[in-house]
Amino acid sequence: MNDDELLKQRLNLELESISMNQLTELGNRAIQLGLIAGHGYRGGQYEILHQGKAVMLSPTEAQVFLSELIKRVDS
């Protein structure tokens, strides 16, 4: 791997880490608000325990889902 490829890989890992942190913060906020019972990664997808069901989403879909739930309460 050359220097450009290493730098690109490092940036991608940092962006992924930031995204995971944001998703965790959203999930924790939704728990605090009583909107979900739990959340976390499972089998390569993001699992959200909502209304007695396990909702499996991609991390991007989970971020949108949680943001929408929180918006409804914060409005």
C-alpha positions as CSV (number, residue, x, y, z in Angstrom):
1,M,0.0,0.0,0.0
2,N,1.3,3.4,-0.8
3,D,1.0,6.5,1.4
4,D,-2.1,7.8,-0.4
5,E,-3.9,4.5,0.1
6,L,-2.9,4.4,3.8
7,L,-4.2,7.9,4.3
8,K,-7.5,7.1,2.5
9,Q,-7.9,4.0,4.6
10,R,-7.2,5.9,7.9
11,L,-9.7,8.6,6.9
12,N,-12.4,6.0,6.1
13,L,-11.8,4.4,9.5
14,E,-12.1,7.7,11.3
15,L,-15.3,8.6,9.5
16,E,-16.8,5.2,10.3
17,S,-15.9,5.7,14.0
18,I,-17.5,9.1,14.0
19,S,-20.7,7.6,12.4
20,M,-20.7,4.8,15.0
21,N,-20.4,7.2,17.8
22,Q,-23.3,9.4,16.5
23,L,-25.5,6.3,16.1
24,T,-24.7,5.2,19.7
25,E,-25.5,8.7,21.0
26,L,-28.8,8.7,19.1
27,G,-29.7,5.2,20.4
28,N,-28.8,6.2,24.0
29,R,-30.9,9.4,23.7
30,A,-33.9,7.3,22.3
31,I,-33.6,5.0,25.4
32,Q,-33.5,8.0,27.7
33,L,-36.7,9.3,26.1
34,G,-38.4,5.9,26.5
35,L,-38.7,5.5,22.7
36,I,-36.7,2.2,22.4
37,A,-35.7,-0.5,24.8
38,G,-32.2,-1.1,23.4
39,H,-29.9,-0.9,20.4
40,G,-26.6,-2.2,19.1
41,Y,-24.8,-4.0,16.3
42,R,-25.8,-7.6,15.6
43,G,-24.8,-9.7,12.6
44,G,-23.5,-6.8,10.5
45,Q,-26.7,-4.8,11.0
46,Y,-28.0,-2.4,13.6
47,E,-30.7,-3.8,15.9
48,I,-33.2,-1.5,17.6
49,L,-35.7,-2.9,20.1
50,H,-38.8,-0.8,19.4
51,Q,-42.4,-1.6,20.6
52,G,-41.5,-5.2,21.5
53,K,-39.9,-6.0,18.2
54,A,-36.3,-6.2,17.0
55,V,-35.9,-3.9,14.0
56,M,-32.8,-4.7,11.9
57,L,-31.4,-1.9,9.8
58,S,-28.2,-0.8,8.1
59,P,-26.3,1.8,10.2
60,T,-27.5,4.6,7.9
61,E,-31.1,3.5,8.0
62,A,-30.9,3.2,11.8
63,Q,-29.5,6.7,12.1
64,V,-32.5,8.0,10.1
65,F,-35.0,5.9,12.1
66,L,-33.7,7.1,15.4
67,S,-33.4,10.7,14.4
68,E,-37.1,10.6,13.2
69,L,-38.2,9.1,16.5
70,I,-36.4,11.7,18.5
71,K,-37.7,14.6,16.3
72,R,-41.3,13.6,17.0
73,V,-40.7,13.9,20.7
74,D,-38.5,17.0,20.6
75,S,-41.0,18.9,18.5
